[in-house]
Amino acid sequence: MNEYELPLVFFTVLCQWGIGGIIALTLYRLRPNSQMSVGQLKYLVLGLWLVEVVGSSLSLLHLGSPFGAYRRGAGPAALLVKP
C-alpha cells in the first residue's frame, strides 16, 4: 500500500480513542471514592459520544462509493449489485 488511507486511519484512531475513554470512565466510576459530579459526567460522555460519531462518520469516506453504504446491511449478494 503506497498511499495512506486517511479516512481509515482517522476512523480507527478516533473509534479506539472513544471506546478506550468509555472503558476508562467505567473503571473510574466503579471505584468507591470517585469524585465526579453528574454534570461533569454528562459533558465527558457527550464528548466521547461525539468522538465516536465523527470516527464512525469518517468510516463512510473509506468506502469506494459512500452513497451505496446502505447495501452493506443487505448481505454480500447486495454488494455485488452496481447502482
MODELLER restraints for C-alpha pairs under 7 A, 6 or more apart:
rsr = mdl.restraints
at = mdl.atoms
rsr.add(forms.Gaussian(group=physical.xy_distance, feature=features.Distance(at['CA:7:A'], at['CA:58:A']), mean=5.50, stdev=0.5))
rsr.add(forms.Gaussian(group=physical.xy_distance, feature=features.Distance(at['CA:7:A'], at['CA:59:A']), mean=6.26, stdev=0.5))
rsr.add(forms.Gaussian(group=physical.xy_distance, feature=features.Distance(at['CA:7:A'], at['CA:61:A']), mean=5.92, stdev=0.5))
rsr.add(forms.Gaussian(group=physical.xy_distance, feature=features.Distance(at['CA:7:A'], at['CA:62:A']), mean=5.58, stdev=0.5))
rsr.add(forms.Gaussian(group=physical.xy_distance, feature=features.Distance(at['CA:8:A'], at['CA:59:A']), mean=6.16, stdev=0.5))
rsr.add(forms.Gaussian(group=physical.xy_distance, feature=features.Distance(at['CA:8:A'], at['CA:62:A']), mean=5.81, stdev=0.5))
rsr.add(forms.Gaussian(group=physical.xy_distance, feature=features.Distance(at['CA:10:A'], at['CA:55:A']), mean=6.53, stdev=0.5))
rsr.add(forms.Gaussian(group=physical.xy_distance, feature=features.Distance(at['CA:10:A'], at['CA:58:A']), mean=7.00, stdev=0.5))
rsr.add(forms.Gaussian(group=physical.xy_distance, feature=features.Distance(at['CA:11:A'], at['CA:55:A']), mean=4.41, stdev=0.5))
rsr.add(forms.Gaussian(group=physical.xy_distance, feature=features.Distance(at['CA:11:A'], at['CA:56:A']), mean=6.13, stdev=0.5))
rsr.add(forms.Gaussian(group=physical.xy_distance, feature=features.Distance(at['CA:11:A'], at['CA:58:A']), mean=5.50, stdev=0.5))
rsr.add(forms.Gaussian(group=physical.xy_distance, feature=features.Distance(at['CA:11:A'], at['CA:59:A']), mean=5.45, stdev=0.5))
rsr.add(forms.Gaussian(group=physical.xy_distance, feature=features.Distance(at['CA:14:A'], at['CA:51:A']), mean=6.13, stdev=0.5))
rsr.add(forms.Gaussian(group=physical.xy_distance, feature=features.Distance(at['CA:14:A'], at['CA:52:A']), mean=6.52, stdev=0.5))
rsr.add(forms.Gaussian(group=physical.xy_distance, feature=features.Distance(at['CA:14:A'], at['CA:55:A']), mean=5.01, stdev=0.5))
rsr.add(forms.Gaussian(group=physical.xy_distance, feature=features.Distance(at['CA:15:A'], at['CA:52:A']), mean=5.36, stdev=0.5))
rsr.add(forms.Gaussian(group=physical.xy_distance, feature=features.Distance(at['CA:15:A'], at['CA:55:A']), mean=5.40, stdev=0.5))
rsr.add(forms.Gaussian(group=physical.xy_distance, feature=features.Distance(at['CA:15:A'], at['CA:56:A']), mean=6.97, stdev=0.5))
rsr.add(forms.Gaussian(group=physical.xy_distance, feature=features.Distance(at['CA:18:A'], at['CA:48:A']), mean=5.30, stdev=0.5))
rsr.add(forms.Gaussian(group=physical.xy_distance, feature=features.Distance(at['CA:18:A'], at['CA:51:A']), mean=5.85, stdev=0.5))
rsr.add(forms.Gaussian(group=physical.xy_distance, feature=features.Distance(at['CA:18:A'], at['CA:52:A']), mean=5.53, stdev=0.5))
rsr.add(forms.Gaussian(group=physical.xy_distance, feature=features.Distance(at['CA:21:A'], at['CA:48:A']), mean=6.76, stdev=0.5))
rsr.add(forms.Gaussian(group=physical.xy_distance, feature=features.Distance(at['CA:28:A'], at['CA:34:A']), mean=6.60, stdev=0.5))
rsr.add(forms.Gaussian(group=physical.xy_distance, feature=features.Distance(at['CA:60:A'], at['CA:66:A']), mean=5.44, stdev=0.5))
rsr.add(forms.Gaussian(group=physical.xy_distance, feature=features.Distance(at['CA:71:A'], at['CA:78:A']), mean=5.89, stdev=0.5))
rsr.add(forms.Gaussian(group=physical.xy_distance, feature=features.Distance(at['CA:71:A'], at['CA:79:A']), mean=6.15, stdev=0.5))
rsr.add(forms.Gaussian(group=physical.xy_distance, feature=features.Distance(at['CA:72:A'], at['CA:79:A']), mean=6.43, stdev=0.5))
